[in-house]
Amino acid sequence: MTATRRPTLADVAREVGVSAKTVSRVLNEDGPSSPQTRERVLAAVAKLGFQPNLMARNIRVGGPDTTVGLVVPDLGNPFFGTVAGGMEDTMRGRGLTLLMGSSAEDPERERVLTQTFLARRVSILMVVPAYGADHGYLKAPRAAGLPVVFLDRPGVGLSADCVVSSNRTGVHEGVSHLVAQGHRRIGFIGDLPAKLYTRRERLAGYRSALEAAGLPYDRALVTGAHGQETAAAATTELLGLADPPTALFAGNNIVAMGVVAQLARAARKDVALVTFDDLPLAEVLEPAPTVVAQDPAAIGEAAARTALARLDGDRSRARTVTVPTRLIVRGSSRPPRRTRASADADG
């Protein structure tokens, strides 16, 4: 089977019987050409299926590409997929195309991917910062007018726009809900590393809720996990304490899936649960998890609007946009067993 090659500018020129330069003028609209020549060139382009190399053109003329670069830590996390969807919905009307890549939470990989996007002359750069990354190398592109927006976490070494969730307030509300249900021993399983911005903000919300309720902060009830397996192990560890928690707070959706799976394996429906981030098919779980729901689509939309404003000439100071969370109460955040038993006896 003979391999077919993609048609080139020269093929179009040969089909029409004009020079490659004439074809280029027609396609780029950067020079004079007669209506008849234009019609013949466009007909040949359609016949041959020729696709102009926009990247090569942009590099040649020194203009930006019509693409937006987005760097995320994990392409498999549905949270970031929904963020990307919100961006696309907002930018589609501007003729911009979103390109995504994963840093795998590796600062060096993030930098290489970012440099690849810069080499493509993207119109906008969006980054979910990897832990430990320094973004000082983006000062020159940003000073030259490239809109740079950080998502989910602030960048380091660069003052730039940032869009985050109300992490601290959301966790405070979720833990306060467990306290109101009668729980006094509440375990916290956060993401790793422990110094990650979202982990620190969510732990601060956990501590402020305990303080507001007059409850002590017990380090033994706080642990971390990165991935479902380690979250399951952390769940077992907390429930194995001499004075175990009656409720757990899972610090993100991936951790939550590990916690839910381990509670199901251990048949521990007596342990209450609130998670940060909603879960796929949450309503079909038994009990359905109570969640502090982020709005990833709104995060993507806010990031896109901020970047487009910069693209349109907004030169105001860098700002942080905080997207509110929402507590969704379901069946997993029931009162502790002792409280329920007392209520049943009183009834």
QUIVENJO-V125874 format. One record per residue. N is the residue number from 1. RES is the residue in three letters. SS is DSSP state (hx for helix, st for strand, lp for the rest). PSI is psi in whole degrees, -180 to 180 (NA if undefined). D_LAST is the distance of its C-alpha to the last C-alpha in Angstrom with 2 decimals. Layout:
BEGIN
n=[N,N]
res=[RES,RES]
ss=[SS,SS]
psi=[PSI,PSI]
d_last=[D_LAST,D_LAST]
END
This chain:
BEGIN
n=[1,2,3,4,5,6,7,8,9,10,11,12,13,14,15,16,17,18,19,20,21,22,23,24,25,26,27,28,29,30,31,32,33,34,35,36,37,38,39,40,41,42,43,44,45,46,47,48,49,50,51,52,53,54,55,56,57,58,59,60,61,62,63,64,65,66,67,68,69,70,71,72,73,74,75,76,77,78,79,80,81,82,83,84,85,86,87,88,89,90,91,92,93,94,95,96,97,98,99,100,101,102,103,104,105,106,107,108,109,110,111,112,113,114,115,116,117,118,119,120,121,122,123,124,125,126,127,128,129,130,131,132,133,134,135,136,137,138,139,140,141,142,143,144,145,146,147,148,149,150,151,152,153,154,155,156,157,158,159,160,161,162,163,164,165,166,167,168,169,170,171,172,173,174,175,176,177,178,179,180,181,182,183,184,185,186,187,188,189,190,191,192,193,194,195,196,197,198,199,200,201,202,203,204,205,206,207,208,209,210,211,212,213,214,215,216,217,218,219,220,221,222,223,224,225,226,227,228,229,230,231,232,233,234,235,236,237,238,239,240,241,242,243,244,245,246,247,248,249,250,251,252,253,254,255,256,257,258,259,260,261,262,263,264,265,266,267,268,269,270,271,272,273,274,275,276,277,278,279,280,281,282,283,284,285,286,287,288,289,290,291,292,293,294,295,296,297,298,299,300,301,302,303,304,305,306,307,308,309,310,311,312,313,314,315,316,317,318,319,320,321,322,323,324,325,326,327,328,329,330,331,332,333,334,335,336,337,338,339,340,341,342,343,344,345,346,347]
res=[MET,THR,ALA,THR,ARG,ARG,PRO,THR,LEU,ALA,ASP,VAL,ALA,ARG,GLU,VAL,GLY,VAL,SER,ALA,LYS,THR,VAL,SER,ARG,VAL,LEU,ASN,GLU,ASP,GLY,PRO,SER,SER,PRO,GLN,THR,ARG,GLU,ARG,VAL,LEU,ALA,ALA,VAL,ALA,LYS,LEU,GLY,PHE,GLN,PRO,ASN,LEU,MET,ALA,ARG,ASN,ILE,ARG,VAL,GLY,GLY,PRO,ASP,THR,THR,VAL,GLY,LEU,VAL,VAL,PRO,ASP,LEU,GLY,ASN,PRO,PHE,PHE,GLY,THR,VAL,ALA,GLY,GLY,MET,GLU,ASP,THR,MET,ARG,GLY,ARG,GLY,LEU,THR,LEU,LEU,MET,GLY,SER,SER,ALA,GLU,ASP,PRO,GLU,ARG,GLU,ARG,VAL,LEU,THR,GLN,THR,PHE,LEU,ALA,ARG,ARG,VAL,SER,ILE,LEU,MET,VAL,VAL,PRO,ALA,TYR,GLY,ALA,ASP,HIS,GLY,TYR,LEU,LYS,ALA,PRO,ARG,ALA,ALA,GLY,LEU,PRO,VAL,VAL,PHE,LEU,ASP,ARG,PRO,GLY,VAL,GLY,LEU,SER,ALA,ASP,CYS,VAL,VAL,SER,SER,ASN,ARG,THR,GLY,VAL,HIS,GLU,GLY,VAL,SER,HIS,LEU,VAL,ALA,GLN,GLY,HIS,ARG,ARG,ILE,GLY,PHE,ILE,GLY,ASP,LEU,PRO,ALA,LYS,LEU,TYR,THR,ARG,ARG,GLU,ARG,LEU,ALA,GLY,TYR,ARG,SER,ALA,LEU,GLU,ALA,ALA,GLY,LEU,PRO,TYR,ASP,ARG,ALA,LEU,VAL,THR,GLY,ALA,HIS,GLY,GLN,GLU,THR,ALA,ALA,ALA,ALA,THR,THR,GLU,LEU,LEU,GLY,LEU,ALA,ASP,PRO,PRO,THR,ALA,LEU,PHE,ALA,GLY,ASN,ASN,ILE,VAL,ALA,MET,GLY,VAL,VAL,ALA,GLN,LEU,ALA,ARG,ALA,ALA,ARG,LYS,ASP,VAL,ALA,LEU,VAL,THR,PHE,ASP,ASP,LEU,PRO,LEU,ALA,GLU,VAL,LEU,GLU,PRO,ALA,PRO,THR,VAL,VAL,ALA,GLN,ASP,PRO,ALA,ALA,ILE,GLY,GLU,ALA,ALA,ALA,ARG,THR,ALA,LEU,ALA,ARG,LEU,ASP,GLY,ASP,ARG,SER,ARG,ALA,ARG,THR,VAL,THR,VAL,PRO,THR,ARG,LEU,ILE,VAL,ARG,GLY,SER,SER,ARG,PRO,PRO,ARG,ARG,THR,ARG,ALA,SER,ALA,ASP,ALA,ASP,GLY]
ss=[lp,lp,lp,lp,lp,lp,lp,lp,hx,hx,hx,hx,hx,hx,hx,hx,lp,lp,lp,hx,hx,hx,hx,hx,hx,hx,hx,hx,lp,lp,lp,lp,lp,lp,hx,hx,hx,hx,hx,hx,hx,hx,hx,hx,hx,hx,hx,hx,lp,lp,lp,lp,lp,hx,hx,hx,hx,hx,hx,hx,hx,lp,lp,lp,lp,lp,st,st,st,st,st,st,lp,lp,lp,lp,lp,hx,hx,hx,hx,hx,hx,hx,hx,hx,hx,hx,hx,hx,hx,hx,hx,hx,lp,lp,st,st,st,st,st,st,lp,lp,lp,lp,hx,hx,hx,hx,hx,hx,hx,hx,hx,hx,hx,hx,hx,lp,lp,lp,lp,st,st,st,st,lp,lp,lp,lp,lp,lp,lp,lp,hx,hx,hx,hx,hx,hx,hx,hx,lp,lp,lp,st,st,st,st,st,lp,lp,lp,lp,lp,lp,lp,lp,lp,st,st,st,st,st,lp,hx,hx,hx,hx,hx,hx,hx,hx,hx,hx,hx,hx,hx,hx,lp,lp,lp,lp,lp,st,st,st,st,st,lp,lp,lp,lp,lp,lp,hx,hx,hx,hx,hx,hx,hx,hx,hx,hx,hx,hx,hx,hx,hx,hx,lp,lp,lp,lp,lp,lp,hx,hx,hx,st,st,st,lp,lp,lp,hx,hx,hx,hx,hx,hx,hx,hx,hx,hx,hx,hx,lp,lp,lp,lp,lp,lp,lp,st,st,st,st,lp,lp,hx,hx,hx,hx,hx,hx,hx,hx,hx,hx,hx,hx,hx,lp,lp,lp,lp,lp,lp,st,st,st,st,st,lp,lp,lp,lp,lp,hx,hx,hx,lp,lp,lp,lp,lp,st,st,st,st,lp,lp,hx,hx,hx,hx,hx,hx,hx,hx,hx,hx,hx,hx,hx,hx,hx,hx,lp,lp,lp,lp,lp,lp,lp,lp,st,st,st,st,lp,lp,st,st,st,lp,lp,hx,hx,hx,lp,lp,lp,hx,hx,hx,hx,hx,hx,hx,hx,hx,hx,lp]
psi=[124,129,137,145,157,140,147,173,-39,-36,-42,-44,-42,-40,-39,-29,32,178,159,-32,-38,-44,-44,-41,-40,-47,-34,-6,45,27,170,144,147,155,-36,-43,-43,-45,-42,-39,-46,-34,-41,-38,-44,-40,-44,-16,35,135,117,147,91,-36,-45,-41,-44,-38,-39,-43,-6,20,166,157,171,31,157,126,131,122,123,160,-20,110,-21,-9,118,-24,-47,-28,-40,-36,-47,-39,-41,-38,-49,-42,-36,-34,-12,-39,-14,5,23,143,134,130,132,150,158,135,-12,33,30,117,-40,-41,-38,-44,-43,-44,-41,-42,-34,-43,-40,-39,-29,-7,50,153,-29,144,125,135,128,106,134,148,131,-4,149,124,22,-28,-10,2,-45,-49,-39,-41,-28,-2,-1,122,124,125,128,146,144,-36,147,154,173,134,9,127,111,165,149,141,122,165,163,70,-52,-47,-41,-45,-39,-44,-42,-43,-38,-34,-42,-40,-43,-26,-7,3,137,-20,103,116,150,122,102,173,168,150,161,-23,4,138,-50,-37,-46,-42,-41,-37,-37,-37,-38,-47,-38,-33,-41,-44,-43,-28,-1,25,144,151,118,112,-28,-20,1,126,-179,161,152,94,163,-39,-46,-30,-40,-42,-40,-36,-47,-41,-46,-42,-13,0,156,-37,82,161,152,-9,154,146,119,128,-14,180,-36,-45,-43,-39,-37,-39,-47,-44,-42,-39,-37,-43,-38,1,46,65,-11,-15,121,156,135,138,153,121,138,163,148,137,32,-36,-21,-8,155,110,153,134,137,136,153,101,126,170,78,-34,-41,-34,-46,-43,-44,-40,-43,-44,-41,-46,-40,-36,-41,-40,-31,3,3,117,24,173,153,143,158,128,125,122,126,152,173,128,123,109,125,-157,-14,-10,43,162,159,158,-40,-42,-42,-41,-40,-42,-40,-40,-39,-32,NA]
d_last=[80.68,82.10,79.70,79.73,79.87,78.36,80.88,82.28,83.75,87.18,86.33,85.46,88.69,90.71,89.17,90.06,93.37,92.65,92.06,88.73,88.97,89.12,86.00,84.22,85.28,83.89,80.52,80.05,81.61,83.63,87.15,89.35,89.45,90.64,88.26,89.98,89.50,85.85,85.26,87.03,85.12,81.71,82.73,83.78,80.52,78.58,80.92,80.76,77.08,77.99,75.19,76.36,75.41,73.52,72.93,76.66,77.49,75.14,76.56,80.07,79.60,77.32,74.40,70.67,69.18,66.78,64.06,61.07,60.33,56.72,56.00,52.51,51.37,50.03,51.01,48.30,45.43,44.15,43.43,47.17,48.03,45.92,47.55,50.91,49.97,49.20,52.58,54.45,52.97,54.20,57.61,58.65,60.34,62.53,64.02,62.52,61.49,58.85,59.78,57.17,57.59,55.47,56.09,53.81,52.75,56.34,58.21,61.63,60.65,59.18,62.49,64.59,62.55,62.73,66.50,66.79,65.15,67.47,70.47,69.44,69.55,66.03,65.39,62.00,60.43,56.64,55.32,51.98,53.35,53.34,52.26,55.38,57.53,59.96,60.89,63.91,66.12,64.78,66.22,69.53,68.16,65.72,68.55,70.61,68.04,65.76,62.18,59.92,56.14,53.66,50.26,46.90,48.63,51.53,54.93,56.85,60.37,60.51,59.33,58.15,55.55,52.10,48.98,45.66,41.92,39.80,38.85,37.77,35.77,34.09,32.92,31.79,29.55,28.18,27.48,25.99,23.50,22.47,22.27,20.03,17.65,17.53,20.53,23.08,25.39,26.83,29.92,32.73,35.18,38.04,41.29,44.51,46.82,44.80,47.26,46.82,46.26,43.07,41.62,42.52,41.11,37.78,37.48,38.27,35.37,33.05,34.41,34.23,30.53,29.85,32.15,30.52,27.13,28.86,28.43,31.43,33.54,33.79,36.83,35.50,32.85,35.59,37.82,39.91,40.89,43.42,42.76,40.16,41.28,41.21,37.81,36.46,38.12,36.67,33.15,33.80,35.28,32.36,29.77,32.11,32.06,31.12,28.39,27.71,26.16,22.70,24.20,27.74,29.90,32.86,35.90,37.48,37.37,39.47,37.44,34.24,35.63,36.29,32.83,31.16,33.52,32.90,29.10,29.54,32.11,29.95,26.86,24.94,22.34,20.16,22.74,22.31,25.58,27.37,31.05,34.01,35.73,34.32,34.98,36.88,34.74,31.58,29.69,30.35,28.95,25.61,23.76,25.97,26.90,26.14,29.62,31.77,34.32,37.93,40.31,43.26,45.09,45.02,46.31,49.18,49.93,49.99,52.27,54.57,54.83,55.61,58.25,59.84,60.16,62.02,64.15,65.06,66.31,63.40,64.65,62.03,60.39,57.96,54.38,50.88,48.59,44.84,42.76,39.11,36.21,33.00,29.42,28.03,24.32,23.44,21.09,22.51,21.18,17.49,15.72,16.74,15.21,14.21,12.28,10.53,9.85,8.54,6.15,5.09,5.35,3.79,0.00]
END
